[in-house]
């Protein structure tokens, strides 16, 4: 890394809300929101994949095995 060039930084705040099941189901559902701090852009999500897609707008992430190219 060249010390004369500052690193590119992206920061995120992620909020998860777990919806407790009222009918006795073992699995609870969740939703949340993710905010990119530098741009103040926020996305509500119902699946982790949506949150990762949002992060990919700002950070070049490697694809996980079996998911293809980003």
trRosetta pair geometry for C-beta under 8 A, 3 or more apart (Angstrom, degrees):
i j d omega theta_ij theta_ji phi_ij phi_ji
1 5 7.6 -128 179 67 78 97
1 7 7.3 -15 -158 -79 138 96
2 5 4.5 52 84 17 110 105
9 38 7.8 143 99 -58 77 131
10 36 6.6 -40 -168 -149 100 100
10 37 7.8 150 -175 40 52 89
10 38 6.4 -85 -126 5 62 128
10 55 7.9 130 124 -157 137 75
10 58 4.4 139 -134 142 152 124
10 59 5.2 -137 51 -60 147 102
11 36 7.5 120 78 -163 51 53
11 37 4.0 -13 84 24 103 135
11 38 6.7 118 36 -30 84 85
12 34 5.7 -5 -173 -173 117 98
12 35 6.6 153 -156 77 64 48
12 36 5.8 -33 -99 -100 80 51
12 37 6.7 -139 -82 -16 25 88
12 55 6.5 -44 -59 -104 158 96
13 34 7.2 167 83 -153 48 51
13 35 4.8 -3 52 53 95 102
13 37 6.6 93 -15 -67 93 95
14 32 6.3 32 180 154 80 139
14 33 7.6 178 -150 90 47 46
14 34 4.9 -9 -105 -105 77 86
14 35 8.0 -164 -73 22 38 65
14 51 6.7 53 -126 -156 120 138
15 32 5.2 177 92 -160 59 92
15 33 5.0 6 51 52 107 84
15 34 7.6 -165 23 -75 66 42
16 30 5.6 -9 -170 -174 97 130
16 31 7.9 154 -153 86 55 27
16 32 4.4 -42 -102 -85 45 132
17 30 6.3 154 79 -157 48 73
17 31 5.5 -17 59 65 101 73
17 32 5.9 166 10 -86 74 64
18 28 5.2 48 -180 127 98 138
18 29 7.7 156 -157 88 56 35
18 30 4.9 -34 -101 -96 58 96
19 28 5.9 176 77 -177 56 94
19 29 4.8 -10 53 70 113 85
19 30 6.5 -174 9 -89 78 36
19 31 7.2 37 -25 5 112 91
20 28 5.6 -42 -112 -119 36 127
21 24 6.6 -86 122 41 114 13
21 25 4.1 -116 -167 53 160 91
21 26 7.6 7 32 30 154 10
21 27 7.2 83 -43 81 140 41
21 28 5.4 -133 -24 -98 89 68
21 29 7.7 100 -71 1 85 79
25 28 7.6 147 95 -73 100 45
31 44 6.9 15 167 179 110 93
31 45 6.7 179 -162 93 70 48
31 46 5.0 -28 -112 -105 94 64
32 44 7.3 179 100 -153 34 58
32 45 5.7 -14 66 60 77 88
32 51 7.1 7 79 -77 118 131
33 42 5.7 12 178 -178 111 108
33 43 6.7 168 -153 86 66 41
33 44 5.0 -35 -96 -100 85 61
33 45 7.0 151 -98 14 32 76
34 42 6.9 170 86 -150 41 62
34 43 5.5 -10 57 58 88 90
34 45 6.5 15 0 -1 104 124
34 51 5.0 119 -29 -138 145 94
34 54 5.5 140 80 91 133 149
34 55 7.2 -68 157 -56 153 85
35 40 7.0 -15 -172 -152 106 39
35 41 7.1 166 -151 87 60 41
35 42 4.3 -21 -98 -98 84 90
35 43 8.0 176 -80 19 43 60
36 39 4.8 16 101 42 118 99
36 40 7.2 -57 82 -2 72 11
36 41 4.9 10 41 55 110 89
36 42 7.6 -152 18 -74 66 44
36 54 7.5 -147 -44 158 106 101
36 57 7.7 -85 -60 80 151 115
36 58 5.7 149 -128 -39 137 156
37 40 7.3 15 -167 -73 27 51
38 58 7.8 144 46 -143 121 140
39 58 7.7 -146 0 -90 127 129
43 50 7.0 -151 143 150 127 101
43 51 7.3 170 91 -107 119 55
43 54 4.6 -145 33 -102 152 146
45 48 7.6 98 138 -91 136 19
45 50 3.9 176 -136 92 112 122
45 51 4.8 -137 37 -55 171 81
45 54 7.2 -114 -60 -12 131 134
46 50 6.7 58 43 16 57 147
47 50 5.0 102 65 -2 80 99
47 51 7.6 -148 101 -1 48 84
48 51 5.5 -54 -156 36 44 113
48 52 6.3 43 148 -19 73 104
49 52 5.6 -53 -146 38 34 111
49 53 6.3 39 153 -22 65 103
50 53 5.7 -50 -148 34 32 114
50 54 6.6 36 151 -21 62 103
51 54 5.6 -53 -155 33 34 114
51 55 6.6 34 149 -19 65 103
52 55 5.5 -50 -149 35 37 113
52 56 6.4 43 150 -25 65 103
52 61 7.0 -92 -172 62 95 165
53 56 5.5 -51 -150 31 33 117
53 57 7.5 50 148 -32 58 89
54 57 5.9 -38 -169 6 39 115
55 58 6.4 -78 -169 47 43 94
55 59 5.5 -31 162 40 85 112
55 61 6.5 52 111 -32 109 135
56 59 6.6 -81 -110 67 31 66
56 60 7.4 55 -150 -116 71 30
56 61 5.4 -86 -96 23 86 109
56 70 5.6 -160 -143 -170 139 126
60 70 7.3 155 -159 77 64 153
61 70 6.0 138 73 -87 78 154
62 70 7.5 -152 -163 -26 14 124
63 67 4.9 -155 -175 82 98 101
63 68 5.9 -112 -160 91 154 35
63 69 5.5 -116 -36 -120 147 25
63 70 5.2 -158 -67 -41 89 77
64 67 4.7 61 61 5 80 130
